[in-house]
Structure formats: C-alpha cells, structure tokens
Amino acid sequence: MGLFILGMILPVTQAATIKGMVYDVSLEPLSNTVVEIDTQPKQRVVSQNGTYTFTIPAGTFRIKAYTAKGVTILKAEEKITVKEDEGTYVFDLFLFPTFEDEDELLAGTEFEMNEELINGERTYLTWIISGVIFILFIIVLMVFYMLMKKQAGKIKTESGVKNRQTKEGETQKVKEEKEVKAEKSAEGSEEREYTGDDSLQKIVTFMKQQDGRTTQKELRKQFPFSEAKMSLLIADLEQQKKIKKIKKGRGNILILVQKEQKKE
C-alpha cells in the first residue's frame, strides 16, 4: 500500500525547476518585481529580494518580468525551453527601461508639434498669398488710374485743341467777313465818290495827262473802282465818243478821241 502511494506521488512531483535573479541594466538586483510564466495555469510571483522560482513541466514557455523604477518602467521578456521534467535550471532576467509610454508621449507631442508647424506654415503661407494679392490689387489700381488719367488728359487736350481751332476758325471767319465788309464799304464809298459825270471827267483828265493814251489796267490802278464799274464807265465814254477802245492781246488800249480831233 505504501509503495502504491509512493508510485502515485512520484510522477506528480517530477518537474523541472526554473529559478534565477532579476537585475537592472546596472546589474543590481531588483526588488518588488513581478515575474510570470505562461504555463497552464499561468504562474506569477512578486520578487521581494530579486529572486524567483518556478516549477514547470517540459515544454517551451515565455517568461516575463517588469517593475517600476521612479517614472521608468523596466521590462524583460524571454523564451525558455525545458526538455525534461526534472532538473533545476538557472535563468536570470535582465530588465531594461521600456520607452513605449515615452514613445506614445513623444508621438503625441510630435503630432502636436507637426500640427502646430503645419498650422504655422499655413498661416504664414496665407499671409504671403494675401500680401501678394494685395500688392497686385494696388498695382492694378495704379495702372487703371494712370490709364484713366492719361485718357482724360488726351480727351481734354483734344477738346481744347478742337475748341481752339473752332474759336480760331470763327475768329478768322469774322475777320474775313469784316475785311470783305470793309472792302465793300471802301469800294462803295469810292464809287460814291467817283460817280456820274465827275468820274467820267476824272478819267478823261487822267488820259489827257497820259498824252491821250492809256490802258484799262492803268485806269483800274489809278481809280479804285471794281472791274464792273470801270467797264461801265469806259462803255459810257465810248458811247459819248470821247474815247476809243482797241483790243490788243488780253488788254484794252484806250485812246482819247477829243485830243486826236484837236490835232487834226
């Protein structure tokens, strides 16, 4: 009976032992460290003095350890394989700082910094674009103003020239009309001065001074009559047979008849 019980106990107690120390990066033992191994069921111990011990069957397992040192989390994770269900194995663990939280924090900070940088760049770019648009708007306004001013000056100049030309034309026209009126008035006064028998007598007297011979052209130079008036006076003298008109070329030679009769 005793042998049977011993035989039942021996298979159960056959297992390997895993033990070791837990160190930090300075090779100092770590206290208050949680060590666990993924057996079935999972085994977990809290090492108060930096040591741990597990009894495990043959197989491959993953052993983990972690602790906090200030604000830094120290972790270790190793894979161990036990081929026999007996024996004692020493397996020390070395915990290193984990930067997962720090990475997450830094990632968040980097994201915020990148977002702020992007927003800053967008704001800066927006200011630049706004400034360029404003400058272009001012340039367009200045060009438009200069063109309008130039066009207004051109219209004003053309209007001034046109008005001046109109005034000059009107002045010239008035001047010409006055000159024509003055000439007509002078001719009228002269014709009034030399009319009738008095004019005829003056022509005869002039021809006597010219030795009884002259031309119609000379008479017009001497007496300021119009050509029509002079022709009428000469025709009147011809009708009275006081002069004789001889056509020669383009002009007329006038001969005083009374003087010729006196010579005979």
SEMISE-232345 format. One line per 8 residues: number of its first residue (from 1); their letters; for each residue x, y, z of C-alpha. Coordinates in pm, whole numbers. Example, Ala and Ser with C-alpha at 12.3 -4.5 7.8 and 13.67 -1.06 7.14 Angstrom:
1> as> 1230/-450/780 | 1367/-106/714
//
This chain:
1> mglfilgm> 0/0/0 | 277/239/87 | 461/154/-233 | 148/224/-436 | 107/566/-282 | 472/647/-342 | 435/541/-703 | 138/774/-745
9> ilpvtqaa> 325/1067/-592 | 648/1034/-790 | 502/1109/-1135 | 326/1411/-999 | 631/1555/-835 | 851/1504/-1141 | 901/1857/-1282 | 1179/2093/-1367
17> tikgmvyd> 1267/2393/-1155 | 1342/2734/-1304 | 1499/2991/-1078 | 1710/3300/-1108 | 1778/3661/-1021 | 1622/3977/-1160 | 1871/4256/-1246 | 1857/4607/-1391
25> vsleplsn> 2099/4742/-1654 | 2349/4820/-1376 | 2343/4450/-1272 | 2180/4545/-945 | 1913/4308/-808 | 1563/4448/-838 | 1308/4416/-560 | 931/4430/-589
33> tvveidtq> 944/4280/-937 | 656/4086/-1090 | 770/3769/-1266 | 531/3542/-1457 | 547/3242/-1689 | 278/3124/-1927 | 229/2772/-1802 | -116/2623/-1768
41> pkqrvvsq> -226/2778/-1545 | -7/3087/-1554 | 229/3131/-1262 | 312/3472/-1117 | 523/3580/-820 | 634/3911/-671 | 1005/3903/-601 | 1083/4093/-283
49> ngtytfti> 1459/4038/-289 | 1526/3998/-660 | 1491/3617/-680 | 1221/3394/-829 | 1148/3021/-859 | 903/2829/-1083 | 827/2459/-1116 | 732/2378/-1473
57> pagtfrik> 683/2073/-1695 | 881/2008/-2010 | 798/2247/-2292 | 857/2592/-2433 | 739/2890/-2232 | 761/3266/-2228 | 875/3429/-1905 | 816/3796/-1832
65> aytakgvt> 926/4037/-1560 | 851/4402/-1501 | 880/4667/-1231 | 873/5042/-1187 | 1178/5248/-1101 | 1066/5602/-1046 | 874/5704/-1357 | 1056/5446/-1570
73> ilkaeeki> 909/5106/-1644 | 1161/4819/-1659 | 1066/4509/-1852 | 1208/4180/-1973 | 1058/3902/-2180 | 1241/3579/-2265 | 1166/3244/-2424 | 1274/2926/-2242
81> tvkedegt> 1257/2559/-2345 | 1267/2270/-2094 | 1318/1925/-2250 | 1297/1709/-1939 | 1056/1703/-1649 | 1330/1714/-1394 | 1631/1916/-1304 | 1695/2269/-1192
89> yvfdlflf> 1768/2549/-1439 | 1909/2891/-1354 | 1768/3162/-1575 | 1847/3521/-1472 | 1641/3808/-1612 | 1776/4150/-1709 | 1521/4429/-1714 | 1562/4728/-1943
97> ptfedede> 1375/5055/-1949 | 1083/5048/-2185 | 1006/5356/-2385 | 664/5256/-2507 | 489/5518/-2295 | 757/5767/-2376 | 722/5679/-2745 | 349/5730/-2724
105> llagtefe> 403/6058/-2542 | 666/6165/-2790 | 445/6054/-3078 | 161/6264/-2943 | 395/6556/-2885 | 542/6515/-3231 | 195/6507/-3379 | 102/6822/-3191
113> mneeling> 428/6987/-3292 | 379/6881/-3653 | 22/7007/-3643 | 133/7338/-3494 | 414/7359/-3750 | 175/7283/-4034 | -76/7534/-3899 | 203/7789/-3862
121> ertyltwi> 322/7724/-4216 | -33/7750/-4344 | -81/8078/-4158 | 250/8211/-4291 | 164/8098/-4644 | -180/8255/-4611 | -23/8585/-4508 | 220/8570/-4802
129> isgvifil> -59/8495/-5051 | -276/8770/-4903 | 15/9015/-4923 | 87/8926/-5286 | -281/8960/-5378 | -298/9298/-5202 | 14/9424/-5381 | -121/9306/-5718
137> fiivlmvf> -452/9478/-5642 | -271/9805/-5564 | -67/9775/-5886 | -382/9715/-6092 | -549/10017/-5932 | -246/10237/-6003 | -227/10122/-6366 | -601/10176/-6409
145> ymlmkkqa> -575/10522/-6251 | -282/10619/-6475 | -463/10496/-6787 | -779/10685/-6692 | -577/10997/-6615 | -393/10971/-6945 | -718/10914/-7134 | -882/11209/-6957
153> gkiktesg> -582/11431/-7041 | -597/11318/-7402 | -968/11392/-7424 | -914/11729/-7256 | -629/11812/-7495 | -831/11710/-7799 | -1128/11909/-7670 | -905/12212/-7605
161> vknrqtke> -747/12187/-7950 | -1087/12146/-8109 | -1229/12444/-7917 | -922/12650/-8001 | -947/12555/-8366 | -1318/12634/-8361 | -1254/12970/-8197 | -969/13042/-8437
169> getqkvke> -1190/12941/-8729 | -1471/13160/-8603 | -1229/13446/-8542 | -1080/13405/-8889 | -1425/13390/-9041 | -1535/13701/-8855 | -1213/13871/-8958 | -1263/13777/-9322
177> ekevkaek> -1624/13893/-9308 | -1511/14223/-9160 | -1245/14259/-9427 | -1500/14185/-9701 | -1741/14433/-9549 | -1462/14689/-9520 | -1360/14632/-9881 | -1719/14660/-9998
185> saegseer> -1765/14966/-9784 | -1446/15119/-9924 | -1545/15033/-10277 | -1892/15170/-10215 | -1753/15491/-10071 | -1505/15521/-10353 | -1772/15452/-10609 | -1993/15703/-10440
193> eytgddsl> -1703/15947/-10454 | -1644/15880/-10824 | -1988/15861/-10979 | -2162/16012/-11275 | -2003/16283/-11486 | -1744/16353/-11220 | -1595/16004/-11263 | -1603/16031/-11640
201> qkivtfmk> -1436/16369/-11628 | -1162/16243/-11398 | -1090/15956/-11639 | -1072/16197/-11931 | -844/16428/-11733 | -615/16136/-11645 | -599/16029/-12011 | -504/16382/-12112
209> qqdgrttq> -221/16365/-11861 | -114/16039/-12026 | -99/16207/-12368 | -443/16077/-12463 | -349/15709/-12444 | -376/15455/-12161 | -500/15105/-12079 | -793/14981/-11883
217> kelrkqfp> -548/14817/-11643 | -381/15153/-11571 | -719/15313/-11509 | -803/15048/-11252 | -472/15115/-11077 | -542/15487/-11073 | -909/15470/-10976 | -1015/15217/-10711
225> fseakmsl> -1325/15102/-10898 | -1439/14748/-10935 | -1384/14587/-11271 | -1755/14601/-11349 | -1775/14967/-11253 | -1472/15052/-11466 | -1618/14864/-11763 | -1940/15065/-11732
233> liadleqq> -1751/15395/-11718 | -1543/15306/-12024 | -1855/15194/-12211 | -2019/15527/-12122 | -1719/15721/-12256 | -1724/15510/-12573 | -2092/15583/-12618 | -2020/15955/-12579
241> kkikkikk> -1742/15904/-12837 | -1490/16056/-12603 | -1261/15755/-12615 | -1191/15467/-12849 | -1119/15118/-12721 | -878/14899/-12918 | -850/14531/-12827 | -487/14423/-12806
249> grgnilil> -400/14083/-12665 | -560/14033/-12330 | -593/14402/-12255 | -764/14707/-12399 | -591/15023/-12519 | -794/15339/-12466 | -741/15642/-12688 | -883/15987/-12615
257> vqkeqkke> -1085/16089/-12926 | -1115/16460/-12844 | -740/16500/-12841 | -700/16336/-13181 | -968/16562/-13335 | -795/16868/-13192 | -471/16769/-13362 | -645/16745/-13699
//
